[in-house]
Amino acid sequence: MGPLAATRSVLRNYATMSGRATRSEYWWWGLVQGLILLSLCTIAAAAVEPTGPTTLAMVAGGAAFVFMLATLVPNICVMVRRLHDTGRSGAWYFITFVPVIGGIWFLVLMLLGSEDRPNIYGGPPNSDGSPPSGPISTRAPSDDIYSREDVSNAYVAAYTTDPRAAAMRKAVANGEEVGADFAAQRKAEISDYYKRNVLGGAKSGAPENS
């Protein structure tokens, strides 16, 4: 994200504390804001004459003051979203009120990288700072080993590839009568196949606890 995209993102989320803000968005916005304030203050100082401040100096000084007031809310909001991006609550902002060490600690937090997967505050923002589109899943990658969906898919695969199960389905599709004993036997065989090949495979693929 560049300076223009960061500025647009901050202004678009002027009073929004929910969601996340990337490190580049936060620091590019800080640089743009600092350059604007520095320019206005430089103009105000250069326009002061020995006899007193000129009209230009007062206008530039007033513009700098108004700019600081106008950016107060978005500054707080982007700081909160930046904390969210690192997986922390916006309440960490109050660490700045701790003398000496508070400011250093907060600076370190602002320098931390983004969490690369969704957290409780949302998914990683897009490159332009907009919220991620589509559903957000907070399931950890390690959960896939025991995913109910994966086990279900494996069960279906085991059922559809078993030739005896295929023969029973074909008989039913052709209108042939399937006895209760035959159906119960097939069900028991498939259940046994599931336990040995699906559940057994899931357990063998799970990492061992040290």
C-alpha positions in Angstrom: 0.0 0.0 0.0 1.3 3.4 -1.0 0.8 6.9 0.5 -2.3 7.7 -1.6 -4.0 4.4 -0.9 -3.2 4.7 2.8 -4.7 8.2 2.9 -7.8 7.1 1.1 -8.2 4.2 3.4 -7.8 6.3 6.6 -10.3 8.9 5.4 -12.7 6.3 4.2 -12.7 4.8 7.7 -12.7 8.2 9.3 -14.5 7.2 12.5 -14.3 3.4 12.2 -12.6 1.5 15.0 -13.7 -2.0 13.9 -11.6 -4.0 11.5 -7.9 -3.9 10.9 -5.2 -1.6 9.4 -1.9 -2.8 8.0 1.4 -1.5 9.1 2.0 0.3 5.8 -1.4 2.0 6.0 -0.6 3.3 9.5 2.9 4.6 8.7 2.2 6.0 5.3 -0.7 8.0 6.8 1.6 9.2 9.6 4.1 10.4 7.0 1.5 12.2 4.8 0.0 13.9 7.9 3.5 14.9 9.1 4.5 16.4 5.8 1.3 18.5 5.6 1.7 19.8 9.1 5.4 20.6 8.5 4.5 22.5 5.3 1.9 24.6 7.0 4.0 25.4 10.0 7.0 26.3 7.8 4.8 28.7 5.8 3.5 30.3 9.0 7.0 30.7 10.4 8.4 32.1 7.2 5.6 34.6 6.8 6.2 36.2 10.2 7.7 39.7 10.0 9.5 41.7 12.7 6.4 43.9 13.0 4.3 40.9 13.7 2.5 38.0 11.9 1.2 38.6 8.5 -2.1 37.5 7.1 -0.4 34.5 5.4 1.2 33.5 8.7 -2.2 33.6 10.5 -3.9 31.7 7.7 -1.2 29.0 7.6 -1.1 28.7 11.4 -4.9 28.5 11.6 -5.0 25.8 8.8 -2.4 23.8 10.7 -4.6 24.0 13.9 -7.7 23.0 12.0 -5.9 20.1 10.3 -4.8 18.7 13.7 -8.3 18.9 15.0 -9.8 17.3 11.9 -7.3 14.4 12.0 -7.7 13.7 15.7 -10.5 11.1 15.3 -9.0 9.2 12.3 -5.6 9.1 14.1 -7.2 7.3 17.1 -9.2 5.0 14.9 -6.3 3.9 12.7 -4.2 3.3 15.8 -7.0 1.0 17.2 -7.3 -0.8 13.9 -3.5 -1.2 13.7 -3.6 -2.9 17.2 -6.4 -5.1 15.9 -4.2 -6.1 13.0 -1.6 -7.5 15.5 -4.3 -9.4 17.4 -4.6 -6.9 20.3 -7.4 -5.0 21.7 -7.7 -1.2 21.1 -7.3 -0.8 24.9 -3.6 -1.2 24.4 -3.6 2.4 23.2 -3.7 3.5 26.9 -0.2 2.1 27.3 1.0 5.5 26.0 0.0 7.1 29.3 2.7 5.1 31.1 5.7 7.5 31.6 8.7 6.8 29.4 8.3 3.1 28.7 4.7 3.5 27.5 5.6 5.4 24.4 8.4 3.0 23.5 6.1 0.0 24.0 3.4 1.5 21.9 6.0 2.2 19.1 7.1 -1.4 19.1 3.4 -2.5 18.8 2.9 -0.3 15.8 6.0 -1.8 14.2 4.8 -5.4 14.5 3.7 -7.2 11.4 0.2 -8.2 10.5 -1.4 -11.5 11.5 -1.5 -13.4 8.3 -4.8 -15.1 8.9 -8.2 -13.9 10.2 -8.4 -13.0 13.9 -11.4 -12.0 16.1 -11.3 -8.5 14.5 -11.6 -9.7 10.9 -9.5 -10.9 8.0 -6.4 -9.2 6.7 -7.3 -6.1 4.8 -6.9 -6.0 1.0 -4.0 -4.1 -0.6 -6.1 -0.9 -0.8 -7.1 -1.1 2.9 -10.6 -2.3 2.3 -12.0 -5.1 4.4 -11.7 -8.6 3.0 -14.5 -9.9 0.9 -16.3 -13.2 1.3 -16.8 -15.4 4.3 -14.1 -15.5 7.0 -13.0 -18.7 8.6 -11.1 -18.5 11.9 -10.3 -22.3 11.9 -6.6 -23.0 12.4 -4.8 -25.0 9.7 -4.1 -27.8 12.2 -7.8 -28.3 12.7 -8.1 -29.7 9.2 -6.7 -33.1 10.4 -9.9 -33.6 12.4 -12.3 -31.6 10.2 -15.8 -33.1 10.1 -16.1 -32.1 6.5 -12.9 -33.9 5.6 -13.9 -37.0 7.4 -17.3 -36.9 5.8 -15.8 -36.6 2.4 -13.5 -39.5 3.1 -16.5 -41.6 4.2 -18.3 -40.8 1.0 -15.2 -41.7 -1.0 -14.9 -45.0 0.8 -18.5 -45.8 0.2 -18.5 -44.9 -3.5 -15.3 -46.9 -4.3 -16.3 -50.1 -2.5 -17.4 -52.5 -5.2 -19.9 -54.3 -2.9 -21.6 -51.0 -2.1 -21.7 -50.2 -5.8 -23.4 -53.6 -6.5 -26.1 -52.9 -3.9 -26.8 -49.4 -5.3 -27.0 -50.9 -8.8 -29.5 -53.5 -7.7 -31.6 -50.9 -6.0 -31.5 -48.7 -9.1 -32.7 -51.6 -11.3 -35.6 -52.2 -9.0 -34.3 -55.5 -7.7 -35.3 -56.5 -4.2 -32.6 -56.2 -1.6 -33.2 -58.3 1.5 -32.9 -56.9 5.0 -30.0 -59.3 5.8 -28.1 -58.3 2.7 -28.6 -54.6 3.5 -27.6 -55.1 7.1 -24.5 -57.0 6.0 -23.5 -54.2 3.5 -24.1 -51.6 6.2 -21.8 -53.5 8.7 -19.1 -53.9 6.0 -19.2 -50.2 5.1 -19.1 -49.2 8.8 -16.1 -51.5 9.3 -14.4 -50.0 6.3 -15.0 -46.5 7.6 -13.6 -47.3 11.0 -10.5 -49.0 9.6 -9.7 -46.7 6.6 -11.1 -43.3 7.6 -10.9 -43.1 11.4 -7.7 -45.1 11.4 -6.1 -42.9 8.7 -7.1 -39.8 10.6 -5.5 -41.0 13.8 -2.3 -42.1 12.1 -2.0 -38.7 10.4 -2.4 -36.8 13.7 0.7 -35.4 15.2 1.9 -37.2 18.3 2.0 -35.3 21.6 5.5 -35.0 23.1 
